């Protein structure tokens, strides 16, 4: 989506795109400058989590909507209208993969709802077995990983026991994911969302195929603040992260983009809007893409002579 290093982003053009879409909030002051920003060859890529703005779309329309809006990838959330689930037959999996291969849109992977905090051994085994099925599905359809959740600390249990159980489960799944060419993406979610807890879980889940899926939560800003919280998982980031609507002012996206750029992160930034799907879907996605490009340009240092 972003230009080559020798190209420039015209912020006035971005503003025109935002205004034409008519679906964004007020434009921040920093977008008003005509000064161009030079973009590096390395880039973030922008795509969509099907929760919630894609939850009602069959797969052909979902792919077409992302293609038409310029979004480059899709994380397919389980239980949604596209019906990409482990129950698909081998032939159906080939068909899903072919749909992506025939389009400009990448299948980023599967967004499962599997939770690894369960005290009950049978429940934990069921969640791990389901994750294995999602890993196989992702590999078959051309995805690169599966999102899971920590998810919360069971009431009455010592927190360190919960952390250890989640971490060991992730470590085992990471080994199996690596054998399939996949990645386990631990969404920063639930009561386990505070970054000190995620950091501890990842210390136990010491496998290169396990990483944190940054989730743009309010808790990212708590305690020592976003810079130090980001530093806790900087070296263990997965290849995906989730953002809310980029025109919302509650979250310091410009700071996050700068931290990611400094960390040389190369992955998929996926839109997970938490409001109802807009009627003008393509226009809304295109407008979010314009915000993404403007934020990506803003965090890049200017070239000097």
Residue pairs with C-beta under 8 A, 6 or more apart in sequence:
1 43
1 45
1 46
1 70
1 71
1 72
1 289
1 292
1 293
2 9
2 39
2 43
2 44
2 293
2 296
3 9
3 39
4 39
4 41
5 38
5 39
5 40
5 41
7 39
8 36
8 37
8 38
8 39
9 36
9 37
9 39
9 293
9 294
9 297
10 36
11 31
11 32
11 33
11 34
11 35
11 36
11 294
11 297
12 34
14 31
14 290
14 293
14 294
15 27
15 31
15 32
17 286
17 287
17 290
18 24
18 27
18 287
18 290
18 291
20 283
21 280
21 283
21 284
21 286
21 287
21 290
22 283
23 278
23 280
23 283
23 284
23 287
24 247
24 287
24 291
25 247
25 248
25 249
30 254
30 298
31 294
35 302
37 297
37 298
37 300
37 302
38 300
38 302
38 303
39 296
39 297
39 300
40 300
42 264
42 266
43 266
43 296
44 257
44 260
44 265
44 266
44 267
44 268
44 269
44 292
44 296
45 72
45 73
45 106
45 267
45 268
45 269
46 71
46 72
46 73
46 268
46 269
46 270
46 271
46 288
46 289
46 292
46 293
47 66
47 71
47 72
47 73
47 74
47 75
47 105
47 106
47 108
47 268
47 269
47 270
47 271
48 54
48 66
48 71
48 73
48 74
48 75
48 270
48 271
48 285
49 74
49 75
49 77
49 111
49 242
49 270
49 271
49 272
50 57
50 62
50 74
50 75
50 76
50 77
50 80
50 82
50 111
51 77
51 80
51 111
51 272
52 272
52 273
52 274
52 275
52 276
52 277
53 271
53 273
53 277
53 278
53 281
53 284
53 285
54 62
54 65
54 74
54 77
54 80
54 82
54 277
55 77
55 80
55 81
55 277
56 80
56 81
56 277
57 65
57 81
57 82
57 281
58 81
58 82
58 83
59 82
59 83
59 84
59 96
59 99
60 99
62 74
62 82
63 74
63 99
63 100
63 103
63 105
64 103
65 281
65 282
65 285
66 72
66 73
66 74
66 105
66 285
67 103
67 104
67 105
68 282
68 286
69 281
69 282
69 283
69 285
69 286
69 289
70 285
70 286
70 289
71 105
71 271
71 285
71 289
72 104
72 105
72 106
73 105
73 106
73 107
73 108
73 268
73 270
74 105
74 106
74 107
74 108
75 108
75 109
75 110
75 111
75 147
75 240
75 268
75 270
76 82
76 84
76 107
76 109
76 110
76 111
76 143
77 111
77 113
78 85
78 110
78 111
78 112
78 113
78 134
79 113
84 96
84 110
84 137
84 141
85 137
86 130
86 133
86 134
86 136
86 137
88 96
88 137
90 140
93 137
93 140
93 141
94 140
96 107
96 141
97 107
97 140
97 141
97 142
100 106
100 107
100 141
100 142
101 142
106 142
107 138
107 141
107 142
107 143
108 143
108 144
108 145
108 240
108 268
108 270
109 138
109 143
109 144
109 145
109 146
109 147
109 182
109 183
109 185
109 240
110 134
110 137
110 138
110 143
110 145
110 146
110 147
111 146
111 147
112 130
112 131
112 134
112 146
112 147
112 148
113 149
114 127
114 128
114 130
114 131
114 134
114 148
114 149
115 127
115 148
115 149
115 150
115 151
115 152
115 190
116 124
116 127
116 128
116 148
116 149
116 150
116 151
116 165
116 166
116 169
116 170
117 150
117 151
117 152
117 153
117 154
117 162
117 165
117 166
117 190
117 192
118 124
118 127
118 154
119 154
119 157
119 165
124 165
124 169
127 148
127 169
128 169
128 172
128 173
131 146
131 148
131 173
131 184
132 173
132 176
134 146
135 146
135 173
135 176
135 177
135 180
135 182
135 184
136 180
137 143
138 144
138 145
138 146
138 180
138 182
139 180
139 181
139 182
143 182
144 181
144 182
144 183
144 239
145 177
145 182
145 183
145 184
145 185
145 238
145 239
145 240
146 177
146 182
146 183
146 184
146 185
147 185
147 186
147 187
147 213
147 240
148 170
148 173
148 184
148 185
148 186
148 187
149 186
149 187
149 189
149 190
149 192
150 166
150 186
150 187
150 189
150 190
150 192
150 197
150 198
150 201
151 189
151 190
151 191
151 192
152 190
152 191
152 192
153 159
153 162
153 191
153 192
154 162
159 197
162 192
163 197
163 200
163 201
163 204
164 204
166 192
166 201
166 204
166 205
167 200
167 201
167 202
167 203
167 204
167 205
168 204
168 205
169 205
170 184
170 186
170 201
170 202
170 204
170 205
170 207
170 210
171 204
171 205
171 206
171 207
171 210
173 184
173 210
174 184
174 205
174 207
174 208
174 209
174 210
175 207
175 209
177 183
177 184
177 209
177 210
178 207
178 208
178 209
182 209
183 209
183 210
183 211
183 238
183 239
184 209
184 210
184 211
184 238
185 211
185 212
185 213
185 238
185 239
185 240
186 198
186 201
186 202
186 205
186 210
186 211
186 212
186 213
186 238
187 213
187 215
187 242
188 195
188 198
188 212
188 213
188 214
188 215
188 217
188 220
189 215
189 217
192 198
192 201
193 215
193 217
193 219
194 219
194 222
194 223
195 219
195 220
195 223
195 229
195 230
195 232
195 233
196 223
196 232
198 212
198 232
198 233
199 232
199 233
202 210
202 211
202 212
202 233
202 236
210 236
211 236
211 237
211 238
211 239
212 233
212 236
212 237
212 238
213 238
213 240
213 241
213 242
214 220
214 230
214 233
214 237
214 241
214 242
214 256
215 241
215 242
215 272
216 241
216 242
216 243
216 244
216 251
216 253
216 256
218 250
220 226
220 229
220 230
220 251
221 229
221 251
221 252
222 229
223 229
226 252
226 255
226 256
226 259
227 255
227 259
230 256
230 259
234 259
234 263
237 263
237 265
237 267
238 267
239 266
239 267
239 268
240 267
240 268
240 270
241 260
241 267
241 268
241 269
241 270
242 270
242 271
242 272
243 251
243 253
243 256
243 269
243 270
243 271
243 272
244 251
244 271
244 272
244 273
244 274
245 271
245 273
245 274
245 275
245 288
246 253
246 271
246 288
246 291
246 292
246 295
247 287
247 288
247 291
253 295
254 295
254 298
254 299
257 295
257 296
257 298
257 299
258 299
260 299
261 299
261 300
269 292
271 285
271 288
273 288
278 284
